[in-house]
């Protein structure tokens, strides 16, 4: 029995779509084992992508939320919807840009709490979510940063 040509065309398109990644998705590298968390490699962030992102105004900070695991320790593969919910509720993010008035004035007499390129802890549902191709970014006020983190993998991510 011959396969339906329209089914073959759809399968080819699905494979092609799976191979094509957005500029943001290309900046992530998978963990060592299947199902490990994908980790952002800042060196792989495309400068064109960063230029296309909005610039935070005033005292706001733009972060890229941490992406969690694709599979549980027991081997259950998580759906994309579940991973999106994890990303919404994450406490960790990578600072992309800082607004011109962030950490300015008397409240921050000791200096900025973070700078572009830092990993930071934030409140669970703080900030405004903005959808971009391949994921989302968050805009936060400068005083919503809880701490800086030297290694994002050192934080236990439970949702």
C-alpha positions in Angstrom: 0.0 0.0 0.0 1.4 3.4 -1.0 1.5 6.2 1.5 -0.7 9.2 0.9 1.4 12.0 -0.8 -0.2 14.7 1.3 0.8 12.8 4.5 4.4 12.6 3.3 4.4 16.3 2.5 3.1 17.1 6.0 5.7 14.8 7.7 8.5 16.5 5.7 7.2 19.9 6.8 7.1 18.8 10.5 10.7 17.6 10.2 11.8 20.9 8.6 10.0 22.9 11.3 11.6 20.8 14.0 15.1 21.5 12.6 14.6 25.2 12.2 15.1 26.9 15.5 14.6 30.6 16.4 17.6 32.7 17.3 16.7 32.5 21.0 16.3 28.7 20.9 19.8 28.4 19.3 21.3 30.1 22.4 20.3 27.1 24.6 22.3 24.0 25.0 21.0 20.7 26.3 22.2 19.1 29.4 24.6 16.1 29.4 21.8 13.5 29.7 18.5 13.3 28.0 15.9 15.4 29.9 18.4 17.6 31.6 17.6 21.3 31.8 18.6 23.3 28.8 21.1 26.0 29.8 21.4 29.4 28.2 24.8 30.0 26.7 25.1 33.8 26.7 27.9 33.6 24.1 25.4 32.1 21.6 22.9 35.0 22.0 22.7 36.6 18.6 23.5 40.4 18.7 20.7 40.9 16.1 18.3 39.3 18.5 19.3 41.6 21.3 19.1 44.7 19.0 15.5 43.7 18.1 14.4 43.4 21.7 12.8 46.5 23.3 15.0 48.7 25.5 13.8 48.9 29.0 12.9 52.5 30.0 13.4 54.2 33.4 14.2 51.8 36.2 13.3 48.6 34.5 15.4 45.5 33.8 14.9 43.0 31.0 15.6 39.3 31.9 15.3 36.0 30.1 13.7 33.5 32.4 15.4 30.2 33.1 14.2 27.2 31.1 13.7 24.0 33.1 13.9 20.3 32.4 12.2 18.6 29.5 11.9 15.4 31.4 11.3 14.3 35.1 13.8 12.2 37.0 11.4 9.3 36.5 11.6 9.6 32.8 8.3 11.4 32.0 8.6 13.8 29.1 7.0 17.1 29.9 4.8 18.8 27.4 5.6 22.2 26.0 2.7 23.7 28.0 4.1 22.4 31.2 7.5 23.8 30.4 5.9 27.2 29.7 4.2 27.2 33.0 7.6 26.4 34.7 9.2 29.3 32.8 6.4 31.6 34.0 6.9 30.6 37.6 10.7 30.5 37.6 12.7 32.3 40.2 15.8 32.6 38.0 16.6 34.8 35.0 19.5 36.1 32.9 19.8 39.9 32.7 19.7 41.1 29.1 19.4 44.9 29.4 19.1 47.5 32.2 17.2 50.7 31.8 19.0 54.1 32.0 17.6 55.0 35.5 17.9 51.6 37.1 19.8 51.6 40.4 20.1 55.4 40.3 19.5 57.7 43.3 19.6 57.4 47.1 18.0 54.0 47.4 20.9 52.4 45.7 23.8 54.2 47.3 25.8 51.0 47.4 25.6 50.6 43.6 23.7 48.4 41.2 22.4 45.1 42.4 22.9 43.5 38.9 24.2 44.2 35.4 23.7 42.7 32.0 25.1 39.2 31.9 24.2 38.3 35.5 22.0 35.5 36.6 19.5 36.8 39.2 16.8 35.5 41.5 13.4 37.3 41.2 10.0 37.0 42.8 8.0 34.0 41.5 5.4 36.0 39.5 7.1 39.4 39.4 7.4 41.5 36.2 5.6 41.8 33.0 5.8 38.9 30.5 6.5 39.7 26.8 6.3 37.0 24.2 9.1 36.9 21.6 10.0 34.4 18.9 11.3 31.3 20.7 10.2 32.2 24.2 9.5 35.1 26.4 11.3 37.9 28.3 10.3 39.7 31.5 10.5 43.3 32.4 11.0 44.0 36.1 11.5 47.0 38.3 15.1 47.4 39.6 14.1 46.7 43.2 12.5 43.3 42.3 15.9 41.6 42.1 16.3 39.4 45.1 19.9 38.1 44.6 22.6 37.4 42.0 23.6 33.8 41.3 27.0 32.8 40.1 25.9 29.4 38.7 22.2 28.9 37.6 22.6 25.1 37.8 23.4 25.4 41.6 19.8 26.4 42.2 17.3 23.6 42.8 14.3 24.3 40.4 11.1 22.8 41.7 7.7 23.8 40.5 
